[in-house]
Amino acid sequence: MSTFSRLKSGTRITILVAMMFTFLGGCQSTRVRINDCKAGDWGVIGNKDGDQGFDPRYEERRKFCADIDEGKISAESINSYQAGWERGNFQYWQRLGAQDGAATKPVSYFVNQTASETIRKNNTPLNQLAYKQGWAVGNADYWRKLGDQDGVAGRPASLENTRASEGQQIGFNRLSYLEGWHIGNQAYWTHLGYLDAHEGRSDTEFKQHVFVAQREGVQLREDAYRAAWNSEIVEYWKKLAWEDATQGRDVNTRRADAKTRGLKFSEVEYKKMWEQRLVKYWQDAGKEDGFGKPNQFEQRILNVRRDNVFVISQSRDLYQQAWMEQNSRYCSVDNAFIYGRSNQRMEIELCAPVQKNKVRYAWESGQQYEVVLQKQRFHHDEMLRLAGRRNEAEYRLSKIERDIKHDQDNKSRTMNTDTATNDSKRDREKHDLREFLRRTQREFEDLRQWDYRYDQQLQQIKRDIYLH
């Protein structure tokens, strides 16, 4: 029995799958192919091969799938595969033709495709009919897009003759060009209508556009112009309303302005946007004053003329509600604690009577918190410095002990007055270093205890601000 035969069934399948994957060139992932085999749709398998430009290879696919799920292979599989492959091959050539047609290549470029490296490598069967169908679609798309560009640019439809001459080599599609041109021409008039309204110009400008169009031979589309102008003029007045509400102008001013300029005035939309802007203005004013400033509504009312704003029926309620919400945030325990930590002055007298003591306590606690935090940071620095000195002492002690051991192990070492003096000096230094390490260890433990105490103090300060 061969080595391969003695392998477990699962192992043999894995090896066969890997071998077959390599043989097939890796154009589809192994996982995808395995899933195709398990699904057992041979029309799909054939379609994938044809769509990727492969030649029919049913036998290879069958052998591959036999080791995955042989039960999904039947006598009809080959017919399903072949039908799917033919559809895929048609799609492949149709797609190439569409790409070439859109890229301004002539239909005769099919010959170039047949000689390409990819076609030769995959031994792709040719399908000129599919290529021509795809090419016709791509060519039509090209001329449709070019016609659209010419229409949008305000060029006349008579440019068709020039385009036909220019496209003689690649094949001119008159119907597609005109289809695109009509779409572009509509966009041209839509854009003109939009621009006139957007800039606040009367729709009587259309007459001037007509004069230019007739001179250039451009087809008129009054419906497109009017629709765009009527839509955008509403947005024009809404934009002005938003600006006018805080610049001292109102509906009466704009009504007269519209009449003078011969503009259709969108009064309903103007009033609605004008009021929305004032709603926001009074809300913003309340928010601005509410965070650390007194309620200044009455003063703001006195200054409306100077500030070029208007008072509406909801102004007081809008301001008061926004002021109260911001004042509540300003007078919160958390905010007071933050102010205290940064030593910022806080206008506690602006807070509600029931809140003042809590706010003051939180502010003072924030200051206290920073004092404790600074002490803790100082002790942290001390711990780091002490740790550095201790590391240096440990290194020095380790070196001395190694030197002493080395001399003790040296049988040929000469003992005299100098060596005895040196030994005595090292012993004293070793003793001093050990004493230093014992002392610094106690100091380090004391610092750690203080660090723990500071942590406890900080946590307690933060808890107490909510309990006060």
Residue, then its C-alpha position, 0 to 999 in steps of 0.5 A: m500500500s502506498t504512503f498516500s493510500r495509508l493516509k486518513s480519508g480527511t487528509r487525502i481530501t485536503i491534499l487533493v483539494a490543494m493539488m487541484f487548486t494549484f493545477l487550476g491556477g488559483c483563479q477562484s479561491t479554494r473555499v469558494r470552489i468547495n462551497d460550489c461543490k457542496a451547493g451542487d449547482w453545475g450551471v453556476i460552476g460552468n457559468k463562473d468558468g465561462d464568465q472568467g474567460f476559461d475554456p470548458r473544463y468540466e472533467e477537472r471540476r468533476k474530479f475536484c468536487a468528487d472529493i468534496d461531495e460526490g453525491k452532488i454529481s449526476a449524469e445531468s451535471i455535464n449538460s448543466y455545466q455546459a449550458g452555464w459555461e456557454r452563458g458565462n462565455f457570452q457574458y465574458w465577450q459581451r463585457l469585453g465588447a462593452q468596455d472597448g465600445a465605451a473606450t472609443k475602440p472600433v468594433s474591429y478591435f475584436v481581432n486585437q482581443t483574440a490575440s491578447e495574452t489573457i485569451r491565449k493563456n486561458n485558451t478562451p473560445l471566441n464569441q464574436l456575436a457576444y462581443k459585437q452586442g456588448w460593443a454596441v452597448g458600450n459605443a452607445d453609452y459613449w455617445r450618450k455621455l458625449g451628447d449629455q456633455d454637449g447639451v449641458a455646455g449649451r451647445p446646439a444639437s447641430l453639433e451632431n454633424t461635427r461629432a459624426s465626422e469625428g467619430q467616423q473611425i469608431g462608429f457614430n451612434r446618432l440616436s444615442y448622441l441625441e438622447g444624451w444631448h436632450i438630457g444635457n440640454q434640459a440640465y442646461w436650462t435647469h441650471l440657468g433657472y437655478l442660478d437666476a433664482h439663487e442670485g435673486r434675479s427675476d425670471t424675466e432673465f429668461k428672455q435674455h437667455v432665449f436671445v442667446a440660445q436662438r443666436e447659438g442655435v440651442q433648443l429652448r426648454e422653458d419648462a425646465y427653466r421655470a421649474a428650477w427658478n420657481s423651486e430655487i426662488v423659495e430657497y432664496w427668500k428663506k436664506l434672506a429671512w434667516e439673515d434678515a431676522t438678526q440684521g434689522r429687516d422684516v417681511n415688510t422690507r422684503r415685500a417692497d424689495a421684491k416688488t421693486r425688483g419684479l421678483k415673486f415673493s415667497e411670503v409664507e416661507y419667508k415668515k416661517m424661516w424668519e421666525q425660526r431664526l429668531v427662535k434660535y436667537w433667543q434660545d442662544a441668548g438664554k444659553e449664553d447668559g445662563f452659564g455664569k451670567p445673570n438673567q438679562f432678558e429685560q436688558r436685551i429687550l431694551n437693546v433690540r434696536r441696537d442689536n438689529v433683532f426682533v422680539i416675537s411672542q415666544s421670546r421671553d419663554l425661549y430665553q427663560q427656558a434656555w437660561m434656566e437650563q444653562n444656569s442649572r448646568y453652571c450651578s451643578v456640583d460637578n461644575a463647581f468642583i471643576y471650577g474649584r480645582s482650576n481656582q476659577r471664580m464662580e458666581i455662586e450668588l446666581c444659583a438657586p438658594v437651595q443650591k448655593n451651599k452645595v455649590r460653595y462646598a463643591w467649589e471649596s472641595g475642588q480647591q482642597y482636592e488640588v492641594v492634596l493632589q499636589k502633595q501626592r504628586f510631590h511624594h510620587d516624585e520623591m518615590l521616583r528619586l528614591a527608587g533611582r538612588r536605591n537602584e544605584a546603591e544595589y548596582r554598586l553593592s552587587k559590584i563590590e560583592r563580585d569583586i570581593k568574591h573574585d579576590q577570595d577565589n584568587k589563590s595567587r592573590t598577594m596579601n600586603t598592606d595595600t590589599a588589606t587596606n583595600d579590603s577594609k575599605r570595600d567592607r566598610e562601603k558594603h556595610d554602608l550600602r546595606e545600611f543605606l538600602r535598609r534605610t531607603q526601604r523604610e523611607f520607600e514604605d513610608l512614602r507608599q503609605w502616604d500615597y495610599r492615604y492621599d488616594q483615600q483622601l481624594q476619593q473621600i473628597k469626591r464622595d463628600i461633594y454629593l453628600h453635603 
